Protein backbone atom coordinates (compact mmCIF):
# COMPACT_ATOMS: atom_id res chain seq x y z
CA UNK A 1 0.00 0.00 0.00
CA UNK A 2 1.36 3.42 -0.92
CA UNK A 3 1.17 6.24 1.60
CA UNK A 4 0.99 9.84 0.38
CA UNK A 5 3.60 11.30 2.72
CA UNK A 6 6.22 8.58 2.76
CA UNK A 7 6.42 6.34 5.80
CA UNK A 8 3.26 4.75 7.13
CA UNK A 9 3.87 5.96 10.69
CA UNK A 10 4.00 9.63 9.65
CA UNK A 11 0.39 9.71 8.46
CA UNK A 12 -2.19 10.57 11.12
CA UNK A 13 -5.76 9.78 10.21
CA UNK A 14 -8.33 12.11 11.72
CA UNK A 15 -11.96 11.08 11.97
CA UNK A 16 -14.50 13.86 12.52
CA UNK A 17 -17.91 13.15 14.05
CA UNK A 18 -20.71 15.69 13.71
CA UNK A 19 -23.05 15.00 16.62
CA UNK A 20 -25.37 16.98 18.85
CA UNK A 21 -26.30 16.29 22.42
CA UNK A 22 -27.08 18.15 25.59
CA UNK A 23 -28.66 17.73 28.98
CA UNK A 24 -31.83 19.17 27.42
CA UNK A 25 -32.23 17.00 24.29
CA UNK A 26 -30.29 13.95 25.48
CA UNK A 27 -26.90 12.43 24.80
CA UNK A 28 -27.86 9.39 22.70
CA UNK A 29 -26.35 10.67 19.45
CA UNK A 30 -23.04 11.49 21.12
CA UNK A 31 -23.00 8.20 23.04
CA UNK A 32 -23.52 6.13 19.88
CA UNK A 33 -20.78 8.04 18.08
CA UNK A 34 -18.46 7.61 21.09
CA UNK A 35 -18.80 3.84 20.74
CA UNK A 36 -17.27 4.14 17.26
CA UNK A 37 -14.78 6.76 18.43
CA UNK A 38 -13.42 4.49 21.18
CA UNK A 39 -12.62 1.76 18.66
CA UNK A 40 -11.03 4.21 16.23
CA UNK A 41 -8.82 5.69 18.95
CA UNK A 42 -7.68 2.21 19.94
CA UNK A 43 -6.73 1.69 16.28
CA UNK A 44 -4.48 4.76 16.49
CA UNK A 45 -6.68 7.36 14.83
CA UNK A 46 -7.35 10.84 16.12
CA UNK A 47 -11.02 11.57 16.78
CA UNK A 48 -12.63 15.01 16.79
CA UNK A 49 -16.25 15.83 17.58
CA UNK A 50 -18.06 18.83 16.10
CA UNK A 51 -21.04 19.83 18.19
CA UNK A 52 -23.56 22.55 17.37
CA UNK A 53 -23.57 24.40 20.68
CA UNK A 54 -21.50 24.15 23.83
CA UNK A 55 -23.12 22.05 26.54
CA UNK A 56 -21.34 21.34 29.80
CA UNK A 57 -22.64 17.76 29.99
CA UNK A 58 -21.43 16.96 26.48
CA UNK A 59 -18.09 18.67 27.12
CA UNK A 60 -17.48 16.67 30.31
CA UNK A 61 -18.37 13.42 28.57
CA UNK A 62 -16.06 14.06 25.62
CA UNK A 63 -13.24 15.27 27.85
CA UNK A 64 -13.50 12.14 30.01
CA UNK A 65 -13.02 10.05 26.85
CA UNK A 66 -10.01 12.13 25.76
CA UNK A 67 -11.83 13.36 22.66
CA UNK A 68 -11.15 16.75 21.11
CA UNK A 69 -14.19 18.93 20.40
N, C-alpha and C positions, 0 to 999 in steps of 0.2 A: 504494500500500500504506500502510495506517495503522500508525503505531507508537505503542505504549501510553504512552510517556513524552515525546512531542513529537518532537524532531529525531531522525532516523535515527542520527546519529553519537553520540548520548548513550546508546544501548542497547548493553550489552555482553552477548553471548551466552556462556554458560558451559556447556561440555559436560563431563559427569562420566563417567569410565570406572571400572567396578568390575572390577578384574583382580587375580589373584594370581600371584605368581612369586617364586622364590627360587633360590639356588644349589643347594638340595637337590632341589626338584621341577622346576626348569627355568624358563626365562624366555619360553617360546613364547607364552603368553597375553598377557603384557605387550608383547612384541615386535609381535604382530599388532595390538594396540590402538594401539601407538605409530605404526604406519603410517597409521592413520586420524587420529590426533592431529596428526601432522605436517601433513597436508593442511588440517585444521581451523584450526590455528594460522596457516598461511599465508593462510587466508581471513579472518583477523582475529578469530577466536574464542579465548576463554580455555579452556584444557583443564586439568582436575583429575583425578588418579587417586586412587581409594580402594583401598588394599590392606589385606588382612586382618591381616598382621603385619609389623613392620619387618624388612627384610632389607637388609643393606649393599649387596649386588649390585644389587638392584632400585632402591635409593635412588640409587646412583651413576649408573645408567642413566637414570633419570628426570631427575635433576639435570643431566646432560650434555645432555639434550634440552630443558632449560628448562621442565620440566613440574612444576607444583605437585602435592604429594602429602601 
